Amino acid sequence: MLSFIKNIFKGTLRKACKKGDIEAVKQHLAAGADVDTKDKDRGTPLHDAAWKGQKEIAELLIAAGADVNAKVKRGFTPLDLAEMVLGYDSPEAKAAKKEIADLLRKHGGKTGEELKAEGK
């Protein structure tokens, strides 16, 4: 039954992370949603939060046990995505991504290249 409940939240936790809906993220986590649920590219909710510059959501996911070194098919970790500052990112988004990168490093986050160098 627990796995069924966790699967119900698979898409909705991801959507809440992408939208930056902190209250919805809290509800999904309280209901037992899988913090490391993966999409077809193996991206996790933490990848979404890092990419979107959602620091508070990243903090919630990490506190709930999210894998800070999860890799997508192309080898990118949440830290890689947080460190990708794009030309169209607003100054606020750039600052948020920097804070998320620092947060991930504090919790043992590494880039895909760093993990590769370690043989992981």
C-alpha positions in Angstrom: 0.0 0.0 0.0 2.8 2.4 0.9 4.4 2.0 -2.6 1.0 2.7 -4.2 0.7 5.9 -2.2 4.2 7.0 -3.1 3.5 6.3 -6.8 0.4 8.5 -6.7 2.7 11.5 -5.9 5.4 10.7 -8.5 4.3 13.3 -11.0 2.8 15.8 -8.6 5.9 16.2 -6.4 7.9 16.9 -9.6 5.3 19.4 -10.8 5.3 21.2 -7.4 9.1 21.4 -7.5 9.1 22.8 -11.1 6.4 25.4 -10.2 8.0 26.4 -7.0 4.9 25.5 -5.0 6.5 25.1 -1.5 3.2 24.2 0.3 2.4 21.5 -2.2 6.0 20.1 -1.9 5.5 20.0 1.9 2.2 18.2 1.6 3.7 15.6 -0.8 6.7 15.0 1.5 4.4 14.7 4.5 2.3 12.1 2.7 5.4 10.1 1.9 6.2 10.9 -1.7 9.4 9.5 -3.0 12.0 12.3 -2.9 14.1 10.5 -5.5 11.4 9.6 -8.0 12.9 9.7 -11.5 11.6 10.7 -14.9 12.5 9.0 -18.1 15.9 10.9 -18.1 16.5 9.9 -14.5 16.0 13.5 -13.3 14.7 13.9 -9.7 12.8 16.6 -7.9 16.1 17.9 -6.6 17.3 18.3 -10.2 14.1 20.3 -10.8 14.6 22.5 -7.8 18.3 23.1 -8.6 17.6 24.0 -12.3 14.7 26.4 -11.3 16.6 28.1 -8.5 14.2 26.9 -5.8 16.4 27.0 -2.7 13.7 26.4 -0.1 12.4 23.4 -2.0 16.0 22.1 -2.4 16.4 22.4 1.4 13.1 20.5 2.0 14.1 17.7 -0.4 17.6 17.4 1.1 16.1 17.3 4.7 13.8 14.6 3.5 16.8 12.5 2.3 17.0 13.3 -1.4 20.1 12.0 -3.1 22.3 15.1 -3.7 24.4 13.1 -6.2 21.7 11.6 -8.3 22.7 11.6 -12.0 20.5 12.1 -15.1 21.3 10.0 -18.2 23.8 12.6 -19.4 25.6 12.4 -16.1 24.5 15.8 -14.6 23.9 16.0 -10.9 21.7 18.7 -9.1 25.0 20.6 -8.5 25.7 20.6 -12.2 22.3 22.1 -12.9 22.6 24.7 -10.1 26.0 25.8 -11.5 24.6 26.2 -15.0 23.8 29.9 -15.2 22.1 30.8 -18.4 22.1 34.1 -20.2 18.4 34.5 -19.7 18.5 33.8 -16.0 17.4 36.8 -14.0 19.9 38.2 -11.4 17.6 36.6 -8.7 17.8 33.2 -10.4 21.5 33.4 -10.7 21.9 34.3 -7.0 19.5 31.5 -6.0 21.4 28.9 -8.1 24.6 30.0 -6.4 23.0 29.5 -3.0 21.7 26.1 -4.0 25.1 25.1 -5.3 26.6 26.1 -1.9 23.8 24.1 -0.1 24.5 21.0 -2.2 28.2 21.2 -1.6 27.5 21.5 2.2 25.6 18.3 2.0 28.2 16.4 -0.1 27.0 17.3 -3.5 29.4 16.8 -6.4 29.3 17.5 -10.1 29.0 14.6 -12.5 32.7 15.1 -13.5 33.8 14.9 -9.9 31.9 11.7 -9.4 33.3 10.3 -12.6 36.8 11.1 -11.4 36.0 9.1 -8.2 34.8 6.2 -10.3 31.2 6.6 -9.4 
